[in-house]
Amino acid sequence: METGEGSGVSSGPGGPDGPGPRAGCASFNQDSTSLAVGMQTGYKLFSLTAVETLDCVHESESPEVYIVERLFSSSLVVVVSVSTPRRMDIYHFKKGTEICSHSYPEHVLSVKLNRQRLVVCLDESIYIHNIKDMKLLKTLLSTPSNPSGLCALSINHSNSYLAYPGSATVGEIVVYDANNLNTVTMIPAHDSPLAALAFNASATRLASASERGTVIRVFSVPEGLRLFEFRRGMKRYVSISSLSFSPDGLFLCASSNTETVHIFKLEQLGPRCSVCSGGDEASSWTAYVGKMLLAASSYLPAQVSGMMSQDRAFATVHLGASAQRNICSLAIIQKLPRLLVATADGQLLIYNVDPLEGGECTAAHTHRLFGAGGDQGEGSEAEGSEVTGPEQACPSYAATAALPASGPVTATLTGYSEDGGAKRGEVIPEHELAAGPVCLDDENEFPPINWCRDGTGGGPARRC
């Protein structure tokens, strides 16, 4: 949940020959300022701007939702339901209007979006749309079988990188430029198939984990060079359900089907030690030893040098229950660094993180997302804490420095039309977008479109 790029947890749709999709999902939006939860009876959108209060900004009665994704803090929300698993519906939830719908040849397994692109992942194909007018720009056919719909889309507006599995048998990652519509690189990340992917906010790093779940690696983008390797455990294989970078990209959290959530610190040995070695003999000695180990690792066999480069978790959280799927995210809430964990049983767990010392994170609050139980306080906030909105999110997770507010991103919505047909690889548009030009403010009203239907009530939507 890069979040960051927006990461999610779902009961998961089956393939065309499988048991089919089941309702239930949760996903953080691209900057972890919002949480979307899908249920049998509908879906809810929550604002994540305070610790002790959870504001439900929208609730829909659309039944059996198994995919729900919100675009940042805008009014655009994407929904896929069990009853129509091949159709993606896009709504302007503040106006209660449907923007458009698209149908696909197979079940929709995942949807990722940023301010430039909307990506729909099927089992063996990927569809890339221009989010400004929903026009289909590219179809990647015959991709390796990807029954979980695993993919990641960076949120950086100038680099819309898409990462997806390049193999069904080993952990190869394809990095694709969704803006320029070309393949950037192929990364041989793991020996076993991929289980999780996540970009940092600046789209300069990509984290990955395999189905074994013992090693998490971080690569440079677009070069594909291995930068970090973290070992979350050696005793048992686990299923990693989510990876998420902190807003400043200095921390990475990982959740799995175990009771522990790990937070890793991404710092190079050399620069870290050179900073701490100002006149301190102990620090200088540490820097010297660190440099010697780093230099020696280049002469050792790959297996040995790899073990030397691996670090244990900087901070951890021990959840009350294990063996349930969950997603995690790192965010700044009320000017302090937090770890957010959304669990499959409908809870949002918020923890305080010490960005300097690490260690065991302290529980701050527990929220019940649906059903009985209500909020369960597990900590108290310091007096005078100030709520910061999405536009005031902090870029430095360690220093918790305020991010200057940015103005709304604007564009022109011009509408489009496509040829019909049901050939493989072609989207079958059920509706057309409204004619433009329309001023688009994607932080408040994205896109501001009105719809109407013909008098019979059963016909397709048409332009008003």
N, C-alpha and C positions, 0 to 999 in steps of 0.2 A: 503495500500500500504505500514512487517517486513520485512518490510518491511519488514518488514520489511521484514519485511520479505516479501518481496514482496507483496504489497496490490494493488488491481485494482478496476476500475469502468467500468462497461459494460452495454450496453443496455439490455444484458441478453438473453441467449437462453431459449426457452421454452422447456417444457418436451416433451416426445414422442407424447403426445396427445395435446400439446399446440400449440401456434401459430408458434413455431419454432424460431430459433435464428435470431437476427438482427445485422447488422454490427455496429461497434462502440465500442471502449474500450480504457482504459488507465491504465497503471500499472507502478509503480516504481520497479526497480530491488531490489535485496536483501539488498544492502547497500545504496540505494537511491543515487547512482551516475549516474543513467541513467533512462530515462523515455521512455516508449514504448507507441505509440498511434496507434490504429487501426481505419480504416475508410472504407467507401464504395469503395474507389479507391485503397486501399493498406494500408501499415503501415509505420511508421517512428520510428527511434530510435534516441534519443537525449542524449547528454552528459551533465551532470549537474555539471560542474566544475567552472562556473563563474555565476555571478548574471546578468550582463547587456548583456551578449551574450549567445545564445543558439545554440550549435553546433549540426547539424543534421549529425550523423555519418553513417546512412544508411537509404535508402528509397526503398521500394519495391512496385511493382504494383499488388501484389496479392490482388484480389478483395474481398470485403465484409468480412474483418477480424473481428472477435468478441472476440478472445483471442490471445494475443501476449505477450510472456514472454521472457526476456533476462536473461541469467545466469551471474550475476555479470557484469564485464566489458569485458567478453569474446565475442567470435564470435558466440556462440551458441544461437539460438533463436527458440522458439516454437510457432507455428502458428496453429490456427483452424479457418476455414472460414465457412460462412453460406452455401455455396454450398456443403460442405462435413462435416457436423457437428459431424459425428461419427469418423472422422479421425484426428489424430494429426500429423502434419508435423514438422520435426526438420531440421533446416538449419544451415550451416556454412556461414553466410552472407558475410564475407569478401572475401571468395572464390566463392561465388555464387553457392554453391553446396548443394544438399540435402543429409543429413546424413541418415535419415530413416523416415518411416511413420508407424503408428500403427492405426488400426481400432478397434472400440469398439462396443458393442451391442446396446448402446444408445448414445444420444447426449453427447458430452464432455462439462461439465459445468464449470470446472476450472482446471488449471494446476499449480502446485507449484514445485519448484526445488531448490536444493542446490548442493553442490559439491559432495554429496554422492547419493542422491536419486532424482527421478522425480516421482511426484504423480499426477495421473489423477483422478478427481472426477466426477462420474456420479450421477444420481439421487439416486440410491439405491446400489451403489457399489463404491469401491475405488481401484485403481490399483497402485502398488508400483513397480517402475523400478529401477534398478541399473544404474545410469547415466553414468557410465564409458563404458558400452556396451549395454545399453538399454534393458537388459534382464529383463523379468518379474519375480519379486521375490515373490510377494504376492498379492492375490486378496481378499479384504474384501467384502464379499457378504452379502446381506440382511441387509445393514446398514439402519438406519431410513431414510425416504424420506427427501431429501435435494435438493429441486428444484433450489436453488440459487447456489449450488456447494460450500457452505461455508466450508472452511477448512484453516488451517494455518500450515506451515512447518518451523521449526526453521532452522536458517542458520549456527548454530554452527556445525563444522565438526565432533566433537566427539559425539554429542547428536542430532541426527536427529529425533526430536520429531514431531509427527503429531497430530494435534488437529482437531476434527470434532464433529458434533452434535451426542449425544447419544440418542436423543429422538426428535420426531417431534412435541411434545406437550408441553414439558417443557425444560428449559435451561440446560440440562446435557451436559457435555463435556467429550468426550473420549480422553485421552492422550495416544498415541500409539508410541512405539519405532520403528521407521522405519529402524534403523540399525539392531537391534536384532530381529525384527519382532514379537513383543509381546506387549500386552496391559499393560500400566504402571499404570493408575489409571482412575477412573471415578469421575468427579467433579460436584456436584449439584450446579451449578453457579447461576441460575435464575429460577423464577417461570414461565416465558413465554419463547417461543422458542428463540434460539440464532439468532443474527443478525450480529455480528462481532467478530473476533478472531485475536489475534496477539501475537507472542512471542517476547521477547527482544533478543538482539544479542547473549547473552551468554546462552540462553535457560534455564534460571533459573526462569523466570517469564512469566506468560500467562495472557493477558488482555482479557476481554470478555464484551459484551453488548447484551442485549436482544431486542426483537422487540418493547418493550415499549420505550426503549431508554432513560430512566430517570437515570439509575444507571449503572456505569461502575465499574467492579471489577477486581482486580489483584490477582492472585494466585501464590503460589510457585510451582516450578516444580523440581522434580517429585512428591513432597509430596501432592500437591493439597490443601494446606492451604490458607485460605483467608488472604491476607496481607493488601490490601487497598480497599477502597470503595469510589468512587467519584460520586457526584450527579451533573449531567449536567443541570438539570432543573426539576421542579415539576409541572409547569403549563400545559404542554401538552406532549403527546407522540410524539416522532420523530423517524425517520428511520435513524439509524447510519450506514453510508456507509463505514467507515474505521476507524481503530485504528492503531497507529504506535508509537513505542518507539523511543526515541532518541538513538544515538549510544552508550552512556554510560548507558542507562537504567534508568536514573534519571527523565526523563520526558515522558509523554504520551500524544499524541494528538488524538482528536476525531473529525470527521466531520460528518455531517448529511444533511438532506434535508432542514435545516434551514439556516439562513444567518450567523450563528456563528460557528466558529471553536474554540474548547476549548483545552487548554494545561494544564495538571495537573502535579504537582510536587510530585514525589514519595519519601517522606522522613518520617522516623519514628519519632514520637513525642519525644521519650526519647533521642535518640542520637543527634537529632537536638538541643534540649534545653541544653544538657550537653555541647555541643561545644560552644554555645553562652553564657554560664553562667560564664565565667572566670572573676570573680571579679565585675561583673556588677549586682547591686542589682535588677534592673528591670528584667534582663534576668534570674536571680536566682529565682525571684518570678514567672516568666512565666514558668520556668522549674518545679517549685514546683506544681503550679496549673495544669500543663499539666500531671504530674505524678499522681496527685490525681484523675483527670478526667479519665485517662487511667485505674487506678486501680478500680475506681467506676464502670466503664462500664462493668466489668466482673461480677458484682453482679446484673445488671439490666436485665430486659427481653430483648430478642433478638431484638425486634423491636426498643426499646429505645436505647440500646447500639449501634445498627447499625447506627442510626441517628447521634449519637455522634461521630462515627468514620468517617463520611463522610465529605469531604472537597469541597469547591468551586474551580472553576478553578483558576490556578495560573496566566494564561495569556489567552487572547482571541483575535480573529480576527473577525471583522464584514465584511462579504463579501457584495458586491454591490447588489447581487440578491439572493433570496432564492428559495426553491422548485426545485433546480436542483441538480442532483447527482454529487458528487465530491469525490476525494480521497485526503488525506493529508499525509505528511511525515515530519519528523524532520531530518535535516542534517547539516553538517558543510560544508560551501562553502566559500572559500577564508578566512579561519581561523575564521569565525564567525558563530554563531548558526543561522539557518534559519528555517522557516516554509514554506513548499512547498504545494501548493494546485493546483491540476489539475481538471478543471471543465468540465462538460459534453458538454459545448459549445465550447470547444477547446482552453482554455486559461491555461497558467501556471502562477500562482500568487506566488511571492516570498516576504516573510515578514522577517524583522529583529526581533529577539526575545531577550529580556533582561533576561538572566538566573538568575540574582540576584534579580531584582525588579518585574519582570513579568509585569502585566497590559496589556494595549492594545498594540498589536504589530504594528509596523510601516511598511507601504508598501515600498518595495525596487524596485521591477520591475514587469512588466506584459509582458508575451510573448504570441503571437498568434501562436498556434501549427499548424494550417492549415487554409487555406482560406485567405481572404484579411485582411488588418489591420496592419500587421507587429508588431514590438515590441512597447510597450508603457511604456516609462520610468516613474516610480513613486517614484524615490528616487535616491540618489547618494551614491556611495561607497567612503570610505575614501581613500585618495591618498596613493599610495604605497601598496595597497592590492595585495597580491600574490595569484595567482591561484594555488590551490592544486589539484592534480589528485586523482583518487580513492585510490591509494595505500598510500596516505597521509591523508586519512580521520581521523578526530579527534575522539578519544574514549570518551573524556569528553565533554559532551555538555555544561556543566556549566563553566568549566575552559578553554575550547577550547585549550587543550594541544595537540600537534602534535602526531600522531600515527607513530611509527617507521615503515618504509617500510618493507614489508614481501616479501620473494621470492615466485616464482610461485609454485603452487602445482602440482606435477607430479604424473602420474600413468601409468599403462600399459593397453592399449586397446587390447583385445584379440579376440573380435568377439564372436558371439554365433549363435545358431540355435534353433528353437523351433518346436514342432509338430504343425501342422495346425489344423483346425477344428473350428467349429462355436458354440461349446457348451457354455452355459452361464458361464461367469467368466473367459473365456480364451481370450487372445488377439490374433487377427488374424494378424500376421506380413505380411506386404506387401513387405517389403524389408529386406535384411540382411545387417548387418554392415560389413564394410570391414575387411579383415583378418589383424591380428596384428602379432607381437607386434608393437605398435606405441607409441612413446613418447607423452604424453598428457600434454600440458601446458594450463590450463584452464583460465588463465588470458589473453592469446594472441590468441591461436589457439585451440579451443576446439570443437570437436576433428578434427585434420587435416586429413580429409578423402576425397579422390577423387572418383567420381562416373562416370559411363558411362552407356549407354543404347545400346540395340542391334540395328542393322542396320535398322530395320523396324520403329523405333521411337515409337512404340506402346507397346513394351514389358516391363516387369518389369526391374527395375534396377538390375544390376549384378556387381560382383566384377571385377575391372579392372586389 
